[in-house]
Amino acid sequence: MASPDSGSVNLAISENGIATVSFYHPAQNSLPSALLVDLVEKITEAGNNKQTRVIILKSEGNRTFCAGASFDELLQIKDKEEGARFFSGFAQVINACRKSPKIIIGRIQGKAVGGGVGLAAAADYCLATEAASVKLSELAIGIGPFVISPAVIRKIGLQAFSQLTIRASDFQTAQWAMEKGLYNEVYKDMEALDLALDALAQKLASYHPEALHGLKEILWEGTDDWDELLSHRAAISGELVLSEFTQAALKGFLENKSRF
C-alpha cells in the first residue's frame, strides 16, 4: 500500500464474497507506477481468493474516476526502457483484469481520462453516473492510447474509438459512453449508482461460481495474445514520451491544469 500522499490501493472482501478493490491519488486519481503495481497485486489477490465471488473496481472521491497516467512521473522518464516500464504498468493492470477468474464490475463515479478509460474498458461490466464523461487526450500530448486501445476497441468498436481518439481535446458524455458500449448502465448520481451497484454485486455473488467463471472466459475470448501485444504497445508509448513535443505538452498541461 502506498502512503496517503502518494495514493493508495486497498482490498476488502465481504462475508458474502464481494471483493472491492479501491484506489486513490490526490491528483484526481491519476496513476503513478507504484499505484499501477499495487492495482495489479490487489486485483490478482482478489481474483485468486477462494472467498471472492465478484470484484468491484472503484476509486475514491466523487469528482474523477481516474485521470490516467501521472503527468509528473511522465516528465521524469529519461530513456525508452524506463518509458516502456511505466506504460507496461497499464498493460499489466488490463491483463490482470483480463486474467482474473472473477467477474469485475467497474464503478465509474466521475470523469475518466486516458488510462482511466482503459480501466473502465478492462472491467467486465460498468455502472456509471451522468458525470462520468470520457476523454482520450493522448494525441494532444504527443502520444497515443496504444496500450489501452485493444481493451477500448473491444468494448466500443473501431469507429467510436476513432472519434474518442481523434477528438482528443473533447469529452464525450456518459450517455455517449453507454450508447457505444463502454458503460452498461448510467445513473443520475452516486447515491443511485451505489444502490444499483450493491444490488448487482449481491445478485452476482449468489450465482454459481463456476458459471460466472465460464462467462468470464467467454467475455475475453480471442485475447490470449494480449501479454505480448500490450507490452509491444507500451514500448511505442515509452519512446514517444521522450520527444520534445510530448515533454513540452505535458508541462503545458500541468501549468494550465487543462487535463479537465
N, C-alpha and C positions, 0 to 999 in steps of 0.2 A: 504494500500500500504506500502510495506517495504521501508526502507531507501536505497539510492543508494549503500552504502557499503555492505548491506546485501541482495541486489537484489530488484526486483520489479515485480509486475504483473499489467498490465493495460488492460482496456477495452475501445474500441472505436466502435461506431455504426454509419455507414454512412447513408445518407439520403435514400438510396435505400435498407436499411436493412441488409447490410453486417456487422456483428459484428466481430471484431478482438480482440482476447484475446492473449496478448503477455507477455512473461516472460523473465527475465534477472537475471543472477547472475554472478559476476566477476570470479568465479571459474568454468569456462567452462559450464555455465548454469546448474550447479548442483542444487538440490532442497532440501534445509533445510525445516524443518517442517513449518516454518512461510510462506514460499512461497507455499507450498502444500495447506495450509489453504486458502491462497489468490486465488490460482487457482480454488479451489472448488467454492469459493464465486463468482468469475468472470464468470466462465463457467455457473453456475446456474443463475446468474443475466442475462447473455446474452440470455440464453435459455428461460427465463420467460418473457423477454421484448417483448411486442406485436409488436414492430417495427422490431425485428430481423427476417430475412428470412433464413439466413445461417450463420454459425460461422466458422471463420478461427482460428486455434490454431497454434501459432508460437512462436519462441524465437528470441531474438535479436542477432546481431553479424553474422559473416559469416563463422566461423570455426566449431562450435559444436552446434548441435540442443539441446542436453541435455546429461549431464554426469551422470544422475541418482542421487542416494542418495548422500547427503553431507557426505563425509567420516569424516570430522571434527566433525560433530554432532554425527555420529555413535560412535565415540570414547568416547563421553561424556555420553552415555547411561549407567546407573548404575544398573538397575533392569529390569526384563522381562516385567513389566507393562509399564515402560517408553519405552522399545523397541517396544512393541505392539502398543503403541500410535503413535510412529514415522512411522512405516510401514503402519499403518492404514491411514496415510496421502495419500500414493499412492493408497490405496484401495478406498478412498473417491474421489480422482480425477478420477479414472477409472469409478467409479459408477456415478459420476456427468456427465461424457461424455455419459455413457450408458442411463441415465435417461433424458438427455436433449431432449426436444421435437424437436429440430432443428438438421439438418444435420451438422456435424463437418468435416471440411477439415483440414487435417494436412499439414503444410508446413515444410518439413524436409530439411533444407539447408546444414546440415553438420552431423557429426558423432552422432550416438545415442547409448548410452551405458546403460545397466541395465534398470532402470526405464524410461529412455528415449525411449527405445524400447517399453516399456509398454504404454507410452503416444501415440506413433505412432499407436500402435495397437488399442488404445481406440478411435481413430478418425475413422470416417465412410469411409473416402476416403483420400488417402495420395499422395501428389506430392513431389518429392524429387530431389536433384541434384546427379550427379555422385559421389560427395564427401561424400554422406550420407551413409557411411558404418555402419554396426551394430555389436554389441557385447553384449553378456550376460556374464558378468565377475563374477557373484555371487559365483559360485563354487570356484573360485580362491581365494576368501576372506573368505571362510568357511561358507557361507550361500547359499541360492538357490533363483531363481527367482519365489518364491512361490506365492507372491501377484499378480504379473503381468502375471503369466503363463496362467490363463484362457483366458485373452484377447489376448495373443500372439498365443496360440494354436488355438483359434477361427479363427485367420487370416491365419496362415501359416501351421497348421496341426501339429500332434504329431511328425512325422519324422523330419521335418525341425526344430521344437523346440528342439528336442533331439540333433541335430547337433549343433545348436546355443548354447545350454547349456553345452554340454559335451566338445566342443571346446571353453572353457571359456576364453582362452587367445588369441583367434584369431578373427580378424574382418572378417566379410563377406561383400562382395561388395554391393553397392546399386542395381546393376543388379541382384544379387542373391536375395536380398530382394523383388525385383519386381517379379521375377520368382516364388517365394514362396508365394506371395500374401500380403506381408506387405505393399509394395508400389504399387500404381496403375499406376503411371507414373513417369519416371525419365528423367531429363533434364540435358543438358551439364553444365550449370552454373546457378547462381542465377538470372541473367537477364532473361534468358529463363524461368526459374521456375516462376518468378513473373508475367511475361506476361501470361503464361498459367493459373496461379492461379487466376489472376484478371478476365480473360475471363470466367473461370469456375464459379467463385463466382457470377459474374454478371448474367450468364445464370441461375444458380440455384435460384438467388434472383427473377427472373422473373417468376418462376414456381408457380403453385397453392400451397399455404401454407399447405392446408390440404392433398394434395397429397404427399408433402415432409414429413409431419408428419406420414402419413401412411407408407411410405417407411422406415422411421426411426424405427418404431415399428417392421417391418418385419426383418430389419437388425439385431435386437437384440432379436429375438425370442429365447426362451429357456434359458434366463439368469436371470430369476426372483429371483433365489436363491443367486445371487452374493453378496448381502449385507452381508449375513451370511458367505458365502464361503470365501470371501476375508478377512473378519475380522478374521476368523479362520487361514487363511494363514499368516496374519500379526502377529499373536501370535507366530507362529512357527518361523518366522524370528526374532522376537523380543527376543526370547530365545537364538537362535543360535548366535546372535551378541555379546552376553556376553562371549562367550567361549574364552579361551586363544589363540586358533588358529586364530580366526577371529580378535581379537584385535591386535595380532602381524602382521597379514597380512595387516590390514588397515594401521598400522603405516609404514609398508614397502612400501605400495603403495604411501603413502603421501611423504615419504622420497625420493623415487626414481622417483616420478611423473610418474608412469608406467601405470596409467589407460589407457593412449592412446599410 
